Every structure is written in C-alpha cells, then in structure tokens.
Amino acid sequence: MATAVEPAVLNKEEILRYSRHLIIPEVGMEGQQKLKQARVLTIGAGGLGAPVGLYLAAAGVGTIGIVDFDVVDFSNLQRQVIHATADVGRSKLESARESILAINPNVEVVGYHTRLDSSNALEIFRGYDMVIDGTDNFPTRYLVNDACVLSGIPNVYASIYRFEGQASVLGLPDGPCYRCWYPEPPPPGLVPSCAEGGVLGVLPGIMGMIQATEAIKLIIGIGEPLKNRVLLLDALNMKFRELKLRKNPNCPVCGDHPTVTALIDYQEFCGLGRGGVAPAAEAASEESVEITAGELKQELDAGKDVFILDVREPFEFAIGRIPNSVLIPLGELPRRMEELDRERTIVAHCKMGGRSAKAVEMLRAAGFRHVRNLTGGILAWSDQVDPSVPKY
C-alpha cells in the first residue's frame, strides 16, 4: 500500500510571502503546499526560460531544474530578463540561479550545465512533475516531446518569432503531443530562428508567463489547462485566438500503437547533420566549399578577385556589412542569378551561415562552380577579422 506523502510545511515567513496566494480560495494553504513540493524542469534559461524561472520561484515552486550550457551575450539582454549587463560572459545557468535565489531563497535550483540530447534526457527528466520547453530549435523540441511522453509527464510548450507566439500543454493523458501537431519537421532552413528572424523583446515575457501560469494550474489542479488547444498571440495587433488540437491515434509516440519507444537521433530526424547544419551545407563542407573569416581576409589581402554575396535582408545589411559586399536577399536569389558572374569566385554569407549555405546549394545546382560559404557568417567576420562590424 502506497505511503501518503506528508504535505509540505510552510513556515511563518513563507505564509507571509505567499499570503496573496493563500487568500485565493482556489489556491489556499493546500495549493501553496503543492507548489512547495513541486519539481519543475525548464529547458533553457533564455527568452522563455527567464520569465518562467522568475515567476515559478516567486510563486513558491519548491524545486526548479534548469538545463542550459550557454553563456550570457549582449544580444540576450533585450529579452532574457533573468540576466543583467554584468552577467555578460557568465554561464546562463549560474546567472539564472543567482536571480532566482535573489527572489526566493526558499527555492532549490538544480542546474544541468549540458546540452540536452538523447543520451541524457530521460535521466534528467526523472523525478520531475513536468517540463517547460523554452527551446528554439526543432531537434530539441522533438526530443523534449518524446522524452516527456516516454516519462509520462506534461510538456508545457511555447514558441516565439518576431511578433507571434504560441503555447499549449502537451503530453497530458488523452491529450495530444507535439508530434500529433507536427508529425514531421519542416525542411531545414525553411523556418528561421529568432537569432536570424528576430523577436520583439517583450514577446517571450508574455509567452513565458503563460507557460508559468499553466504550470502552476497543473501543480495545484485548478482551472482548465491548454489541453487540446493551441493559444496563438499576434502581439503586433494584440489579438489572441485558439486552434483545436486533437490526439492522433496513429501518432508514432503517443498513439495507440507507438513505434517510437526510445529516444532517437533528432538531428537526423530533422534533416540536419553534424553541428546542426543542413545536409547540403554539410556536403559542401566535405567538398571544401566552406571558408573561414580568416581565410577570406587572407584572400582579400592577397588581391584575389572574390565576389562577396550577402544574402541577408536589407534591414540586416543596414546594421553592418563586410566591405564591398553585394546584397541579394536569399528570397530574391533565384530570379537574380543572372547578375552574378559564373566564372568568378563567390563567397556567400548571412548572419551565421545557415541561409548562405542554402544560397551555395542553389547556386551550385544552377551550375556555379566557384561558390563558397562563409562559416559563421558576418558574426564570425566581426569576431575574427573586423570588430568594428556590429554584432546583432
């Protein structure tokens, strides 16, 4: 016979701290005790993870786990409010831990300074009541989803892009999972990340607080969770709407006859190769059509005739550019190839190398033989060659 778990005891200071919760009938002492006993794992201490961590701590969630291996960058500060200017260069995990404990020293913060992957996800998820997904790439989203389903715990999901956000609670009993919604990932490079497409700084705050709200509701057992629903936000016009989402009985993970019973290679599943680059870009690397910023600088200094093709958007070009580069946005490249000299050496670049890898693939398929991709994009040029070029 299972032993009943004793409710967590709130001390006098905690009763005062959480008094505005305690006087809500739906929460009360019992609900606050459930919060203190809860164990919630957040994936990422970035844009979504920042408000999630702060508000769960303020609400009194007893144990907050954080998975993150990155360091704080200046470009994070526009939206990742858990970090401060003085934290630039520090581990995001340690910065987030410090901010959380500054809000509520009664919270236990468990850090996992590692990249989440198929070898460690199930072990990290063990013992947590739910996972809050704050990731920004498809391989990790599918990994989190599958690990949650296999672990039998909810996945509190959100994503953001420019002015738009979406949120749902996935993996609940009789509810859909992420694969019910997106059975297959989009082609590599089709959906830009926030790093390439941008995001309004307040948007992850809104969506992260929705995730925190759903987590608190699930812990206490109140209200109606975002089950079988996707909440969509258009922040530019400040409109919310809902989509219905149903469990797919043929889902390979949570369906009636699952075929995915263990974690898989999610880079391969999402059509990505080593280091998260698309297969075409990976193949290009094997054919020696990648060039580093330092190598490009050497060729230019030696007087080699190199055409530098910038495939970013005009607003990015206005922020900073490599000298003598020519802008042809990736979307315009198919109809503007005739502007390029097929016999001239072309080095394509974007912000970080993803879009320019697709440009190289397109040009090579069109018969251009002397095309290379600038590894790391203009950010690498700024880091390795010319620090006066602004990073963004």
ROVEX-360263 format. One line per field, with one value per residue (C-alpha): residue number from 1; residue in three letters; x, y, z. Coordinates in nm, 4 decimals. Layout:
// residues N
vofi	c(NUM | ...)
nuro	c(ala | ...)
X	c(X | ...)
Y	c(Y | ...)
Z	c(Z | ...)
//
This chain:
// residues 392
vofi	c(1 | 2 | 3 | 4 | 5 | 6 | 7 | 8 | 9 | 10 | 11 | 12 | 13 | 14 | 15 | 16 | 17 | 18 | 19 | 20 | 21 | 22 | 23 | 24 | 25 | 26 | 27 | 28 | 29 | 30 | 31 | 32 | 33 | 34 | 35 | 36 | 37 | 38 | 39 | 40 | 41 | 42 | 43 | 44 | 45 | 46 | 47 | 48 | 49 | 50 | 51 | 52 | 53 | 54 | 55 | 56 | 57 | 58 | 59 | 60 | 61 | 62 | 63 | 64 | 65 | 66 | 67 | 68 | 69 | 70 | 71 | 72 | 73 | 74 | 75 | 76 | 77 | 78 | 79 | 80 | 81 | 82 | 83 | 84 | 85 | 86 | 87 | 88 | 89 | 90 | 91 | 92 | 93 | 94 | 95 | 96 | 97 | 98 | 99 | 100 | 101 | 102 | 103 | 104 | 105 | 106 | 107 | 108 | 109 | 110 | 111 | 112 | 113 | 114 | 115 | 116 | 117 | 118 | 119 | 120 | 121 | 122 | 123 | 124 | 125 | 126 | 127 | 128 | 129 | 130 | 131 | 132 | 133 | 134 | 135 | 136 | 137 | 138 | 139 | 140 | 141 | 142 | 143 | 144 | 145 | 146 | 147 | 148 | 149 | 150 | 151 | 152 | 153 | 154 | 155 | 156 | 157 | 158 | 159 | 160 | 161 | 162 | 163 | 164 | 165 | 166 | 167 | 168 | 169 | 170 | 171 | 172 | 173 | 174 | 175 | 176 | 177 | 178 | 179 | 180 | 181 | 182 | 183 | 184 | 185 | 186 | 187 | 188 | 189 | 190 | 191 | 192 | 193 | 194 | 195 | 196 | 197 | 198 | 199 | 200 | 201 | 202 | 203 | 204 | 205 | 206 | 207 | 208 | 209 | 210 | 211 | 212 | 213 | 214 | 215 | 216 | 217 | 218 | 219 | 220 | 221 | 222 | 223 | 224 | 225 | 226 | 227 | 228 | 229 | 230 | 231 | 232 | 233 | 234 | 235 | 236 | 237 | 238 | 239 | 240 | 241 | 242 | 243 | 244 | 245 | 246 | 247 | 248 | 249 | 250 | 251 | 252 | 253 | 254 | 255 | 256 | 257 | 258 | 259 | 260 | 261 | 262 | 263 | 264 | 265 | 266 | 267 | 268 | 269 | 270 | 271 | 272 | 273 | 274 | 275 | 276 | 277 | 278 | 279 | 280 | 281 | 282 | 283 | 284 | 285 | 286 | 287 | 288 | 289 | 290 | 291 | 292 | 293 | 294 | 295 | 296 | 297 | 298 | 299 | 300 | 301 | 302 | 303 | 304 | 305 | 306 | 307 | 308 | 309 | 310 | 311 | 312 | 313 | 314 | 315 | 316 | 317 | 318 | 319 | 320 | 321 | 322 | 323 | 324 | 325 | 326 | 327 | 328 | 329 | 330 | 331 | 332 | 333 | 334 | 335 | 336 | 337 | 338 | 339 | 340 | 341 | 342 | 343 | 344 | 345 | 346 | 347 | 348 | 349 | 350 | 351 | 352 | 353 | 354 | 355 | 356 | 357 | 358 | 359 | 360 | 361 | 362 | 363 | 364 | 365 | 366 | 367 | 368 | 369 | 370 | 371 | 372 | 373 | 374 | 375 | 376 | 377 | 378 | 379 | 380 | 381 | 382 | 383 | 384 | 385 | 386 | 387 | 388 | 389 | 390 | 391 | 392)
nuro	c(met | ala | thr | ala | val | glu | pro | ala | val | leu | asn | lys | glu | glu | ile | leu | arg | tyr | ser | arg | his | leu | ile | ile | pro | glu | val | gly | met | glu | gly | gln | gln | lys | leu | lys | gln | ala | arg | val | leu | thr | ile | gly | ala | gly | gly | leu | gly | ala | pro | val | gly | leu | tyr | leu | ala | ala | ala | gly | val | gly | thr | ile | gly | ile | val | asp | phe | asp | val | val | asp | phe | ser | asn | leu | gln | arg | gln | val | ile | his | ala | thr | ala | asp | val | gly | arg | ser | lys | leu | glu | ser | ala | arg | glu | ser | ile | leu | ala | ile | asn | pro | asn | val | glu | val | val | gly | tyr | his | thr | arg | leu | asp | ser | ser | asn | ala | leu | glu | ile | phe | arg | gly | tyr | asp | met | val | ile | asp | gly | thr | asp | asn | phe | pro | thr | arg | tyr | leu | val | asn | asp | ala | cys | val | leu | ser | gly | ile | pro | asn | val | tyr | ala | ser | ile | tyr | arg | phe | glu | gly | gln | ala | ser | val | leu | gly | leu | pro | asp | gly | pro | cys | tyr | arg | cys | trp | tyr | pro | glu | pro | pro | pro | pro | gly | leu | val | pro | ser | cys | ala | glu | gly | gly | val | leu | gly | val | leu | pro | gly | ile | met | gly | met | ile | gln | ala | thr | glu | ala | ile | lys | leu | ile | ile | gly | ile | gly | glu | pro | leu | lys | asn | arg | val | leu | leu | leu | asp | ala | leu | asn | met | lys | phe | arg | glu | leu | lys | leu | arg | lys | asn | pro | asn | cys | pro | val | cys | gly | asp | his | pro | thr | val | thr | ala | leu | ile | asp | tyr | gln | glu | phe | cys | gly | leu | gly | arg | gly | gly | val | ala | pro | ala | ala | glu | ala | ala | ser | glu | glu | ser | val | glu | ile | thr | ala | gly | glu | leu | lys | gln | glu | leu | asp | ala | gly | lys | asp | val | phe | ile | leu | asp | val | arg | glu | pro | phe | glu | phe | ala | ile | gly | arg | ile | pro | asn | ser | val | leu | ile | pro | leu | gly | glu | leu | pro | arg | arg | met | glu | glu | leu | asp | arg | glu | arg | thr | ile | val | ala | his | cys | lys | met | gly | gly | arg | ser | ala | lys | ala | val | glu | met | leu | arg | ala | ala | gly | phe | arg | his | val | arg | asn | leu | thr | gly | gly | ile | leu | ala | trp | ser | asp | gln | val | asp | pro | ser | val | pro | lys | tyr)
X	c(0.0000 | 0.1453 | 0.2534 | 0.0783 | 0.3109 | 0.3079 | 0.2172 | 0.4993 | 0.5032 | 0.5021 | 0.6921 | 0.5851 | 0.7964 | 0.6569 | 0.2994 | 0.3633 | 0.5477 | 0.2661 | -0.0213 | -0.1799 | -0.1985 | -0.3280 | -0.6327 | -0.7385 | -0.9880 | -0.8699 | -0.5127 | -0.5151 | -0.2773 | -0.3186 | -0.2364 | 0.0682 | 0.1912 | 0.1588 | 0.3671 | 0.6362 | 0.6506 | 0.6543 | 0.9546 | 0.9567 | 1.2267 | 1.2860 | 1.4750 | 1.6757 | 1.7403 | 1.6797 | 1.3852 | 1.1110 | 1.3032 | 1.3753 | 1.0166 | 0.9323 | 1.2134 | 1.1432 | 0.7687 | 0.7831 | 1.0319 | 0.8151 | 0.5135 | 0.6967 | 0.7661 | 0.9994 | 1.2453 | 1.3299 | 1.5602 | 1.7338 | 1.9101 | 2.1414 | 2.5014 | 2.5242 | 2.6779 | 2.5142 | 2.5649 | 2.4843 | 2.2227 | 2.0361 | 1.9654 | 1.6854 | 1.4531 | 1.6220 | 1.5360 | 1.6786 | 2.0272 | 2.1866 | 2.4569 | 2.7121 | 2.6353 | 2.7631 | 3.0158 | 2.8891 | 2.7154 | 2.3432 | 2.2827 | 2.4705 | 2.3232 | 1.9701 | 2.0335 | 2.1530 | 1.8491 | 1.6044 | 1.7538 | 1.7569 | 1.3791 | 1.3143 | 1.5898 | 1.3463 | 1.3627 | 1.6067 | 1.7665 | 1.9103 | 2.1366 | 2.2347 | 2.5201 | 2.4933 | 2.3388 | 2.0157 | 2.0354 | 1.9095 | 2.1736 | 2.0785 | 1.7189 | 1.5368 | 1.7782 | 1.7469 | 1.3658 | 1.3397 | 1.1747 | 1.0236 | 0.6498 | 0.6597 | 0.8896 | 0.8645 | 1.0048 | 1.1914 | 1.3905 | 1.4217 | 1.5064 | 1.3161 | 1.5510 | 1.5298 | 1.1528 | 1.1013 | 1.3470 | 1.1654 | 0.8305 | 0.9362 | 1.1160 | 0.8082 | 0.5769 | 0.8132 | 0.8497 | 0.4737 | 0.4967 | 0.3376 | 0.5224 | 0.4332 | 0.5201 | 0.5658 | 0.7465 | 0.8097 | 0.9009 | 0.9074 | 0.5590 | 0.3957 | 0.3759 | 0.2028 | 0.1530 | -0.0049 | 0.0120 | 0.1148 | 0.1519 | -0.1376 | -0.3399 | -0.5724 | -0.4194 | -0.2015 | 0.1751 | 0.3945 | 0.4110 | 0.0308 | 0.0594 | 0.3732 | 0.4250 | 0.7265 | 0.9693 | 0.9851 | 1.2665 | 1.5982 | 1.6297 | 1.2631 | 1.1760 | 1.4327 | 1.5296 | 1.4841 | 1.8559 | 1.8001 | 1.4414 | 1.4336 | 1.1804 | 1.0080 | 1.1740 | 0.8552 | 0.7058 | 0.8964 | 0.7934 | 0.4257 | 0.4555 | 0.6828 | 0.4327 | 0.1609 | 0.3800 | 0.4341 | 0.0604 | -0.0163 | 0.2476 | 0.1016 | -0.2502 | -0.1299 | 0.0533 | -0.2400 | -0.5020 | -0.7181 | -0.8713 | -0.8664 | -0.5225 | -0.4330 | -0.5079 | -0.6349 | -0.5822 | -0.3096 | -0.3158 | -0.1877 | -0.0788 | -0.0381 | 0.1326 | 0.1525 | -0.2271 | -0.2683 | -0.5039 | -0.5345 | -0.7024 | -0.7218 | -0.6759 | -0.8165 | -0.5588 | -0.6574 | -0.4674 | -0.3697 | -0.4394 | -0.1724 | 0.0924 | 0.4232 | 0.4950 | 0.1669 | -0.0720 | -0.2483 | 0.0401 | 0.3570 | 0.6587 | 0.8947 | 0.9672 | 1.3127 | 1.4845 | 1.6316 | 1.8827 | 1.6869 | 1.9426 | 1.8994 | 1.5197 | 1.5059 | 1.7253 | 2.0299 | 2.3864 | 2.6820 | 2.6683 | 2.3079 | 2.3756 | 2.1646 | 2.2909 | 2.3657 | 2.5793 | 2.7477 | 2.8176 | 2.9523 | 3.1907 | 3.3128 | 3.3748 | 3.5851 | 3.3445 | 3.3398 | 3.5721 | 3.6503 | 3.6540 | 4.0318 | 4.0823 | 3.8600 | 4.0581 | 4.3830 | 4.2468 | 4.1267 | 4.4610 | 4.6380 | 4.4357 | 4.2290 | 3.9166 | 3.6391 | 3.2751 | 3.1177 | 2.7474 | 2.5361 | 2.2075 | 2.0629 | 1.7702 | 1.8112 | 1.7479 | 2.0323 | 2.2597 | 2.1912 | 2.3172 | 2.6594 | 2.8293 | 3.1534 | 3.3276 | 3.2488 | 2.9815 | 2.6744 | 2.3281 | 2.0943 | 1.8488 | 1.8095 | 1.4454 | 1.5464 | 1.8448 | 1.6640 | 1.5496 | 1.8697 | 2.1336 | 2.1989 | 2.3548 | 2.6375 | 2.9483 | 2.9641 | 3.3421 | 3.4161 | 3.4808 | 3.1761 | 3.1705 | 2.8162 | 2.7398 | 2.4485 | 2.4352 | 2.5567 | 2.5912 | 2.2572 | 2.0938 | 2.4175 | 2.4560 | 2.1227 | 2.2417 | 2.5519 | 2.3326 | 2.1077 | 2.3995 | 2.5806 | 2.2609 | 2.2386 | 2.5879 | 2.8025 | 3.1300 | 3.3295 | 3.0988 | 3.1890 | 3.0021 | 3.1444 | 3.1470 | 2.9776 | 2.8604 | 2.9127 | 2.9249 | 3.2434 | 3.3806 | 3.3187 | 3.4773 | 3.7795 | 3.8538 | 3.6847 | 3.5361 | 3.4033 | 3.1295 | 2.8334 | 2.7018 | 2.3274)
Y	c(0.0000 | 0.3386 | 0.5668 | 0.9038 | 1.1972 | 1.4427 | 1.7959 | 2.0479 | 2.2725 | 2.6484 | 2.8474 | 3.1880 | 3.3771 | 3.1691 | 3.2262 | 3.5999 | 3.5724 | 3.3767 | 3.5453 | 3.6737 | 3.3135 | 3.1818 | 3.4072 | 3.2844 | 3.0039 | 2.8032 | 2.8070 | 2.8376 | 2.6576 | 2.3239 | 2.4684 | 2.6504 | 2.3315 | 2.1570 | 2.4305 | 2.3877 | 2.0139 | 2.0507 | 1.9805 | 2.1611 | 2.1324 | 2.4184 | 2.3632 | 2.6771 | 2.9937 | 3.2221 | 3.4270 | 3.1869 | 3.0325 | 3.3730 | 3.4699 | 3.1057 | 3.0746 | 3.4093 | 3.3604 | 2.9980 | 3.0997 | 3.3897 | 3.1557 | 2.9186 | 2.6161 | 2.4161 | 2.2750 | 2.4351 | 2.2455 | 2.4312 | 2.2782 | 2.5233 | 2.5161 | 2.8663 | 3.1905 | 3.5331 | 3.7516 | 4.1207 | 4.0257 | 3.8260 | 4.1261 | 4.2680 | 3.9880 | 3.7490 | 3.9473 | 3.6916 | 3.8144 | 4.1571 | 4.3510 | 4.2462 | 3.8805 | 3.9028 | 3.6239 | 3.4267 | 3.0924 | 3.1429 | 2.8681 | 3.0443 | 3.3831 | 3.2388 | 3.0573 | 3.3794 | 3.5768 | 3.3080 | 3.2799 | 3.6580 | 3.6486 | 3.3454 | 3.1815 | 2.9050 | 2.7585 | 2.4837 | 2.5364 | 2.2259 | 2.3064 | 2.0863 | 2.2535 | 2.0324 | 2.0106 | 1.8100 | 1.5081 | 1.1538 | 1.0150 | 1.2227 | 1.3476 | 1.0598 | 1.0620 | 1.4397 | 1.4280 | 1.1564 | 1.2795 | 1.5974 | 1.6629 | 1.8414 | 2.0008 | 2.3553 | 2.3771 | 2.7006 | 2.5779 | 2.7480 | 2.4637 | 2.1682 | 1.8816 | 1.9742 | 2.0290 | 1.6781 | 1.5432 | 1.7160 | 1.5938 | 1.2317 | 1.2283 | 1.3742 | 1.1141 | 0.8298 | 0.9702 | 1.0216 | 1.3901 | 1.7011 | 1.9242 | 2.2915 | 2.4274 | 2.7715 | 2.9216 | 3.2750 | 3.4528 | 3.8257 | 3.9373 | 3.5946 | 3.3353 | 3.0063 | 2.7924 | 2.4618 | 2.1891 | 1.8651 | 1.5081 | 1.5046 | 1.1821 | 1.1549 | 1.4753 | 1.5310 | 1.5563 | 1.7727 | 1.5004 | 1.4935 | 1.8588 | 1.8388 | 1.4773 | 1.5831 | 1.8721 | 2.1437 | 2.1275 | 2.2571 | 2.6325 | 2.6931 | 2.8355 | 3.0901 | 3.1004 | 3.4073 | 3.4730 | 3.5128 | 3.6390 | 3.8461 | 3.8679 | 4.1555 | 4.1696 | 4.1565 | 3.8624 | 3.5844 | 3.7515 | 3.7186 | 3.3611 | 3.2545 | 3.3859 | 3.1862 | 2.8781 | 2.9578 | 3.0069 | 2.6698 | 2.5026 | 2.6487 | 2.5416 | 2.1875 | 2.1665 | 2.2874 | 2.1121 | 2.4127 | 2.5656 | 2.4327 | 2.3642 | 2.4333 | 2.0727 | 2.0035 | 2.3733 | 2.5967 | 2.9572 | 3.1947 | 3.5520 | 3.8254 | 4.0885 | 4.3436 | 4.3657 | 4.2332 | 3.9531 | 3.6077 | 3.3164 | 2.9401 | 2.6363 | 2.2957 | 2.0207 | 1.6565 | 1.3469 | 1.1419 | 0.7717 | 0.6945 | 0.9150 | 0.7213 | 0.8363 | 0.8763 | 0.6892 | 0.3586 | 0.1595 | 0.3672 | 0.2865 | 0.5298 | 0.3643 | 0.5097 | 0.8388 | 0.8701 | 1.0856 | 1.4118 | 1.5932 | 1.3228 | 1.3190 | 1.6926 | 1.6565 | 1.8110 | 1.6858 | 1.7325 | 2.0574 | 2.1230 | 2.2206 | 2.1075 | 1.8078 | 2.0234 | 2.2536 | 1.9543 | 1.8087 | 2.1437 | 2.1359 | 1.7932 | 1.9354 | 2.2169 | 2.4957 | 2.6351 | 2.9251 | 3.0817 | 3.4536 | 3.4460 | 3.2630 | 3.5107 | 3.8003 | 3.6414 | 3.6012 | 3.9605 | 4.0895 | 3.8861 | 4.0660 | 3.7704 | 3.8551 | 3.7479 | 3.8492 | 3.8705 | 3.7892 | 3.8978 | 3.7018 | 3.8691 | 4.1102 | 4.4847 | 4.5801 | 4.3489 | 4.4928 | 4.8369 | 4.7231 | 4.6223 | 4.4749 | 4.3296 | 4.5915 | 4.5678 | 4.3027 | 4.2998 | 4.2413 | 3.9933 | 3.8559 | 3.4801 | 3.5060 | 3.7109 | 3.4968 | 3.2535 | 3.5374 | 3.7427 | 3.4783 | 3.6383 | 3.9310 | 3.7012 | 3.6049 | 3.2263 | 3.2285 | 3.4468 | 3.3162 | 3.3868 | 3.3785 | 3.3848 | 3.4911 | 3.5673 | 3.6271 | 3.2868 | 3.0653 | 2.8885 | 3.0953 | 3.1307 | 2.7505 | 2.7312 | 3.0011 | 2.7938 | 2.4900 | 2.6866 | 2.8343 | 2.5040 | 2.3403 | 2.6200 | 2.5448 | 2.7895 | 2.6084 | 2.8566 | 2.9188 | 2.9021 | 2.9623 | 3.1876 | 2.9746 | 3.1551 | 3.4403 | 3.8066 | 3.7308 | 3.5302 | 3.8155 | 4.0548 | 3.8150 | 3.7118 | 3.9950 | 4.3298 | 4.4000 | 4.7343 | 4.5439 | 4.5446 | 4.2132 | 4.1657)
Z	c(0.0000 | -0.1025 | 0.1765 | 0.1746 | 0.1155 | 0.4006 | 0.2873 | 0.2867 | 0.5917 | 0.5396 | 0.7975 | 0.9247 | 0.6696 | 0.3831 | 0.4973 | 0.4795 | 0.1471 | -0.0190 | 0.1621 | -0.1608 | -0.2795 | 0.0496 | 0.0452 | -0.3005 | -0.2317 | -0.5341 | -0.4022 | -0.0249 | 0.2084 | 0.0318 | -0.3095 | -0.1780 | -0.0153 | -0.3517 | -0.5091 | -0.2461 | -0.3125 | -0.6907 | -0.9102 | -1.2452 | -1.5111 | -1.7542 | -2.0778 | -2.1367 | -1.9374 | -2.2331 | -2.3536 | -2.2391 | -1.9519 | -1.7971 | -1.7005 | -1.6267 | -1.3752 | -1.2089 | -1.1738 | -1.0629 | -0.7961 | -0.6850 | -0.6731 | -0.4410 | -0.6626 | -0.4409 | -0.6954 | -1.0273 | -1.2592 | -1.5428 | -1.8425 | -2.0196 | -2.1414 | -2.2946 | -2.1693 | -2.1475 | -2.4547 | -2.5012 | -2.7622 | -2.4947 | -2.2727 | -2.4918 | -2.3752 | -2.1283 | -1.8154 | -1.5762 | -1.6765 | -1.6268 | -1.8099 | -1.5508 | -1.6339 | -1.9918 | -2.0386 | -1.7400 | -1.7522 | -1.8073 | -1.5574 | -1.2791 | -1.3667 | -1.3619 | -1.0350 | -0.8722 | -0.9929 | -0.8802 | -0.5338 | -0.5020 | -0.5476 | -0.3278 | -0.1220 | -0.0223 | -0.3743 | -0.4673 | -0.8078 | -0.9731 | -1.2653 | -1.5583 | -1.7439 | -2.0502 | -2.3930 | -2.3734 | -2.6029 | -2.6433 | -2.4104 | -2.1053 | -2.1451 | -1.9747 | -1.6820 | -1.6373 | -1.6634 | -1.3966 | -1.0777 | -1.2241 | -1.2352 | -1.5701 | -1.8243 | -1.9556 | -2.3061 | -2.3719 | -2.6715 | -3.0094 | -3.2472 | -3.3874 | -3.2901 | -2.9220 | -2.9380 | -3.0717 | -2.8158 | -2.5286 | -2.6575 | -2.6919 | -2.3579 | -2.1854 | -2.3407 | -2.2514 | -1.8980 | -1.8558 | -1.7656 | -1.9245 | -2.1699 | -2.1215 | -2.4637 | -2.6174 | -2.9136 | -3.0348 | -3.3589 | -3.4261 | -3.3061 | -3.2825 | -3.0095 | -2.9479 | -2.6395 | -2.5440 | -2.2815 | -2.4470 | -2.3305 | -2.0849 | -2.0529 | -2.3550 | -2.4906 | -2.7973 | -2.8082 | -3.0303 | -3.2954 | -3.3179 | -3.4152 | -3.6298 | -3.7433 | -3.9499 | -3.9020 | -4.1683 | -4.4246 | -4.2844 | -4.3201 | -4.4023 | -4.0590 | -3.9367 | -3.5723 | -3.3547 | -3.3982 | -3.7724 | -3.7847 | -3.4658 | -3.1846 | -3.0055 | -2.6650 | -2.4590 | -2.6505 | -2.4695 | -2.1452 | -2.2357 | -2.3608 | -2.0744 | -1.8210 | -1.9968 | -1.9553 | -1.5869 | -1.5400 | -1.6980 | -1.4821 | -1.1614 | -1.2626 | -1.3305 | -0.9991 | -0.7926 | -1.0070 | -1.0846 | -1.3942 | -1.7491 | -1.8977 | -2.2595 | -2.3446 | -2.6976 | -2.7676 | -2.9094 | -2.7951 | -3.0646 | -2.9997 | -3.2597 | -3.0473 | -3.3275 | -3.3333 | -2.9760 | -3.0710 | -2.9198 | -3.0922 | -3.0418 | -3.2601 | -3.1757 | -3.1418 | -3.1131 | -3.0163 | -3.3197 | -3.2596 | -3.5210 | -3.3580 | -3.3523 | -2.9962 | -2.8046 | -3.0366 | -2.9844 | -3.1316 | -3.0797 | -3.2914 | -3.1169 | -2.7828 | -2.7251 | -2.7980 | -3.1466 | -3.3353 | -3.3580 | -3.5714 | -3.8335 | -3.7871 | -3.8590 | -4.1659 | -4.0026 | -3.9991 | -3.7715 | -3.5775 | -3.6817 | -4.0430 | -4.3331 | -4.5314 | -4.8347 | -4.6231 | -4.4661 | -4.8071 | -4.9152 | -4.6218 | -4.7311 | -5.0805 | -4.9327 | -5.0217 | -4.6701 | -4.5975 | -4.2604 | -4.1969 | -4.1511 | -4.4800 | -4.6628 | -4.5168 | -4.6374 | -4.9898 | -4.9994 | -4.8683 | -5.1354 | -5.4014 | -5.5142 | -5.7107 | -5.4711 | -5.5041 | -5.1572 | -5.1789 | -4.8802 | -4.8734 | -4.5630 | -4.5589 | -4.6278 | -4.2646 | -4.1597 | -4.4280 | -4.2799 | -3.9386 | -4.0650 | -4.3703 | -4.4991 | -4.7173 | -5.0909 | -5.0360 | -5.2605 | -5.1174 | -5.2856 | -5.0249 | -5.0321 | -5.1404 | -5.4451 | -5.5435 | -5.7801 | -6.0108 | -5.9820 | -6.0553 | -6.3939 | -6.2078 | -6.0953 | -6.2902 | -6.3196 | -6.3658 | -6.0651 | -5.7153 | -5.4963 | -5.1167 | -4.9805 | -4.6268 | -4.3970 | -4.0235 | -3.9027 | -4.2096 | -4.2438 | -4.5162 | -4.7093 | -4.7053 | -4.8852 | -5.1263 | -5.2037 | -5.2628 | -5.5008 | -5.6943 | -5.7282 | -5.8519 | -6.1129 | -6.2416 | -6.0446 | -5.9754 | -5.7667 | -5.4713 | -5.1037 | -4.7794 | -4.5084 | -4.1948 | -3.9074 | -4.1287 | -4.0540 | -3.6808 | -3.7411 | -3.9532 | -3.6637 | -3.4115 | -3.6156 | -3.8569 | -3.8003 | -3.4540 | -3.5828 | -3.7676 | -3.5242 | -3.3950 | -3.3590)
//
